[in-house]
Amino acid sequence: MRRREFLLGVAGASAAWPLAATAQGPNPRVIGVLVLGNPPPEPFLTGLRDELHAAGYVEGRTVRLEIRNAESRAARLAEKAADLVALKADLIVAYQTPAATAAKQATHDIPVVFVSVSDPVGTGLVASLARPGANVTGTSAGTTEVAGKSVELIRELLPAARRLAVLANGADPFTPSYLAAIGESARRLGIDMEPIMVRPAEPLEAAFEAMIAKGSQALIVQGSLVRPEAADLALKHRLPSLSSPSIWPRAGGLLSYSADFSAMLREAAAYVDRILKGAKPADLPVSFPTKFELIVNLKTANALGLAIPPNILSRADEVIA
């Protein structure tokens, strides 16, 4: 099991609102960054820093990051978001739906750019994709569409499977839509879906025991629940597992299927740049993914004694051997 992906990043500073027409100046602009902690945020933080640098920003000189991590405790997101508001951050970048919801609830004035959010209209983050309204915009992960495709991948991988467990986040506003999308696809394919509801910081052993007791033959893990314990337990209980974040197979899960993460980060950094230069979030349409990636972990497949069908391998964007 590789753990480097699960390190946490920290940084900090403060600055004032309103926004100027340029991100350059003697005082660095403050970008607040809000994360739940599931999935582990280091790949996101590293990617965000890289894309901001590519856009011409120099951390510590033109921008400073104030990172707030709720450490998997959803109830702490409101407190962390309020902290960034009290610091008078110039802008808040929120990773995934729980953090974006907390940021929106914390401020009507500071611009919020969300990254990898699911169903931003259905969860009330924006009025529409074309015209977000208010102070919030960002990049959608297209997870409703991904959810249905995930069930199709399970069917390709395990044609005889009839019972599918879904480890679902009881603290994520997107969860009802997520389960509905999976349920619709599962019914169409003749698969029984069994939701197992947990909260992000909750131990998972009992949840996995419940899956096995119910005869589950495969597992989908909601993206905001990805953490090392989940990957370890999926392997321990010999459950072929799929999730959306690309760190899932890199942490020992079997498959991931998701929007191109690098592209989402590039779009988010571009929105940060435009807003720091004077654009209004209400005028920036939510970005929807056009490319999706499939990653397969062959090591995990071998450990499970599972042969990955050639048609899946041929479509994979990355194979971890």
C-alpha positions, 0 to 999 in steps of 0.5 A: 500500500502506498501512502504518499498520496495521503499526506496533508498540506498546510500553509497560511496568511491573510489579506483584505477584500475587495478584489483589485483588477490584478493579482500582482502587488506588494502584498500577496493575495490570500486564497483560502482553501477548504477541504473535508479531508476525504479524499485525502487532499494532498493530490488536490493541494499539489495540483492546485499549487502547480496550476496556480504557478503555471498561471503565473502566481508565485506562492509567498509573493503574489499569493498566499494559501490559507488551508483549512482541513476539517480532517474528515469531520464534516461538522467542522467544515462550517467552523473552518469556512468561518475562519477563512471569512474572518481572515478576509480571504480574497477568494475561497477554493473549496474541494468537493461538495461538502466543503463547497456547501460550507463555504457558500453558507459562510459568505455571500461576499467572498468569491468561492471557486469549487473544484470537483463538485457533484450536481452543483444545481441539484445541491443548491450551490448555483442557480444554473450551470450557465449562469451560476449567480451570487458568489459561487462558481467552479468545476463540476465532476459530472459525478451523476453521470460517472455513478451510472457508468460505474455500475456498468463497469462492475457489470463488465468486470463481474457479469454474474454479480447480483449484489452491489454495496455502495459505501455512501456519505451520510454527511454529503449533500450530494448523496441522495442524487448519487444513490439515485443515479447508481440505483437507476443503473443497477435496476436497469442491469438487474443488480440489487444495490445495498447502500451502507451509510457512514460519516467521513470520520467513522470507523469502517470495519462494521460497515464492511462486515455488513456488506459481507453479511448481505452477500455483496459481491462488489463495492462502489465507494463514494468519492468523499469517503475515500481513505486508506482504511476503506481501500485496506478493508475492501482488499481484506474482505475481497471486494472488487471496488470502484470509486471516482477519485484517481487516488483510489486505485493508487491506494489499493482500490481496484478501479477508478472512473472519473472526470480528468482531475488535471483538467478540473484543476486547470479550469479552477486555477483559470477561474481563480485568476480571472476572479482575482483580476476582477471577474465576478463568479456569477458571470463565469459558467460552471465548467463541465468535464469533457474527458473521463479517465479509467484507471485499473490496479492490476496488483489489486486484481491479482491479489483478489484472484480477478482477471480484468477483461481485455475490453476494460484494459484496452480502454484504461487510461492508466494501468497500475502493474 
